[in-house]
Amino acid sequence: MYLKNNQYFTFTVEDQRLALKVEEVEKVIHAVYVTPIPDSPVEIEGVFEYHQLLVPVLNLRKRFGATAKPLEVQDVFILVKQRDGTLLALLADTVEGVLEKKGLTKADTEADLAALSEVHLERAKVMRDDSGILLLYRAEQLLTERLQHYLEGLMEKYSES
């Protein structure tokens, strides 16, 4: 049996390719209507209900400073489980698929790194495959400390009501 920890789930945000370990991804669904939350951080698109659970949506375009665009029907939500067991939806443009770890090499040339923002260089592992640069993240690395605290407070507030 092949071990999942040798595989990465790949997706795109604007023109950037990102990846998470396969085991971090619970499910991928088509984007649905999201209810905005007053006074939430700009990166939090809002929330939606999924199997009677409230799921916050992290807009990765806004998180990484990419060109903002309205939520579209072809967008996808990548559902990941957070440390506290709650779900978080990552708003992405497209899903590429699954890559084997053995097909990746470390990208460390100046040309590879020059096009990346500081946000990526601080948190992601920069790799390369036949299709180009790929940014490997752990799901928890996609959240700043500020966003993590906000989401914890939001979910605590929701569980009380």
C-alpha positions as CSV (number, residue, x, y, z in Angstrom):
1,M,0.0,0.0,0.0
2,Y,1.3,3.4,-1.0
3,L,1.7,5.9,1.9
4,K,-0.2,9.2,1.5
5,N,2.6,11.2,3.1
6,N,4.6,10.9,-0.1
7,Q,1.9,12.8,-2.0
8,Y,0.9,16.4,-2.4
9,F,-2.4,17.9,-3.4
10,T,-1.8,20.7,-5.8
11,F,-4.0,23.7,-6.7
12,T,-3.7,27.2,-8.0
13,V,-4.3,30.7,-6.7
14,E,-4.0,33.3,-9.5
15,D,-0.8,32.1,-11.4
16,Q,0.8,30.5,-8.4
17,R,0.9,26.7,-7.8
18,L,0.5,25.6,-4.2
19,A,0.4,22.2,-2.5
20,L,-0.6,20.6,0.8
21,K,0.1,17.1,2.0
22,V,-2.7,14.9,0.8
23,E,-3.6,13.8,4.3
24,E,-4.3,17.4,5.3
25,V,-7.1,17.7,2.7
26,E,-10.5,16.5,3.9
27,K,-12.5,17.2,0.7
28,V,-12.8,19.5,-2.3
29,I,-16.1,21.0,-3.1
30,H,-17.4,23.6,-5.6
31,A,-17.6,27.1,-4.2
32,V,-21.0,27.9,-2.6
33,Y,-22.6,31.0,-1.3
34,V,-20.6,32.5,1.6
35,T,-22.2,34.6,4.3
36,P,-20.0,37.6,5.1
37,I,-19.0,38.3,8.7
38,P,-19.1,41.9,9.8
39,D,-15.7,43.3,10.9
40,S,-13.8,40.1,9.9
41,P,-10.3,40.3,8.6
42,V,-10.2,41.0,4.9
43,E,-8.7,37.5,4.2
44,I,-11.8,35.8,5.7
45,E,-14.4,35.7,3.0
46,G,-17.1,34.6,5.4
47,V,-18.7,31.3,6.4
48,F,-21.0,28.6,5.0
49,E,-22.7,25.6,6.5
50,Y,-21.4,22.2,5.6
51,H,-23.1,19.1,7.1
52,Q,-24.4,21.2,10.0
53,L,-20.9,22.7,10.7
54,L,-20.0,26.3,10.3
55,V,-17.0,26.6,8.0
56,P,-15.0,29.8,7.6
57,V,-13.5,30.6,4.2
58,L,-9.9,31.8,3.8
59,N,-9.5,33.7,0.6
60,L,-6.0,32.8,-0.5
61,R,-5.9,35.5,-3.1
62,K,-6.4,38.1,-0.4
63,R,-4.1,36.3,2.0
64,F,-1.2,36.4,-0.5
65,G,-1.8,39.8,-1.9
66,A,-2.9,38.6,-5.4
67,T,-5.5,40.3,-7.5
68,A,-8.8,40.2,-5.8
69,K,-11.8,38.9,-7.7
70,P,-15.4,38.0,-6.8
71,L,-16.3,34.5,-5.8
72,E,-17.1,32.5,-9.0
73,V,-19.0,29.3,-9.6
74,Q,-15.8,27.6,-11.0
75,D,-13.8,28.4,-7.8
76,V,-13.2,25.6,-5.4
77,F,-13.1,25.2,-1.6
78,I,-10.4,22.9,-0.3
79,L,-11.6,21.7,3.1
80,V,-8.8,21.2,5.6
81,K,-9.0,20.2,9.3
82,Q,-7.4,22.6,11.7
83,R,-5.5,21.6,14.9
84,D,-8.6,22.1,17.0
85,G,-10.6,19.7,14.7
86,T,-12.7,22.4,13.0
87,L,-12.8,22.7,9.2
88,L,-11.4,25.6,7.2
89,A,-12.2,26.2,3.6
90,L,-9.4,27.5,1.4
91,L,-10.7,29.4,-1.6
92,A,-8.6,28.5,-4.6
93,D,-9.0,29.0,-8.4
94,T,-8.4,25.5,-9.6
95,V,-7.3,22.0,-8.5
96,E,-4.4,20.4,-10.4
97,G,-4.3,17.0,-8.7
98,V,-1.9,14.8,-6.8
99,L,1.9,14.8,-7.2
100,E,4.3,12.3,-5.9
101,K,7.1,13.6,-3.7
102,K,9.7,11.9,-5.7
103,G,8.9,14.1,-8.7
104,L,9.9,17.2,-6.8
105,T,13.3,18.9,-6.5
106,K,14.3,21.9,-4.4
107,A,14.1,25.2,-6.2
108,D,16.7,27.6,-4.9
109,T,18.1,29.5,-7.8
110,E,17.7,33.3,-7.9
111,A,15.4,33.0,-10.9
112,D,13.1,30.6,-9.1
113,L,12.8,32.8,-6.0
114,A,12.7,36.2,-7.6
115,A,9.1,36.0,-8.6
116,L,7.8,35.0,-5.2
117,S,6.5,37.4,-2.6
118,E,7.9,37.6,0.9
119,V,4.7,35.9,2.2
120,H,5.6,32.7,0.4
121,L,9.3,32.8,1.1
122,E,8.7,33.2,4.9
123,R,6.4,30.1,5.1
124,A,6.5,27.8,2.1
125,K,9.0,25.3,1.0
126,V,9.8,26.2,-2.6
127,M,10.0,23.2,-4.9
128,R,10.1,22.5,-8.7
129,D,8.6,19.9,-10.9
130,D,8.2,19.5,-14.7
131,S,5.5,22.2,-14.6
132,G,7.5,24.8,-12.7
133,I,7.6,26.2,-9.2
134,L,5.4,24.7,-6.5
135,L,4.9,26.1,-3.0
136,L,4.5,23.4,-0.4
137,Y,2.6,24.5,2.7
138,R,1.2,22.8,5.8
139,A,-2.4,24.0,6.3
140,E,-1.5,25.8,9.5
141,Q,1.2,27.8,7.7
142,L,-1.5,29.5,5.6
143,L,-2.8,31.4,8.7
144,T,-1.1,34.2,10.4
145,E,-1.2,34.3,14.2
146,R,-3.8,37.1,13.9
147,L,-6.0,35.0,11.6
148,Q,-5.7,31.9,13.8
149,H,-6.8,33.9,16.9
150,Y,-9.7,35.4,15.0
151,L,-10.9,31.9,13.8
152,E,-10.5,30.4,17.2
153,G,-12.7,33.2,18.7
154,L,-15.2,32.8,15.9
155,M,-15.6,29.1,16.3
156,E,-15.8,29.5,20.1
157,K,-18.6,32.1,19.7
158,Y,-20.4,29.8,17.2
159,S,-20.2,26.8,19.5
160,E,-21.7,28.8,22.4
161,S,-24.8,29.8,20.4
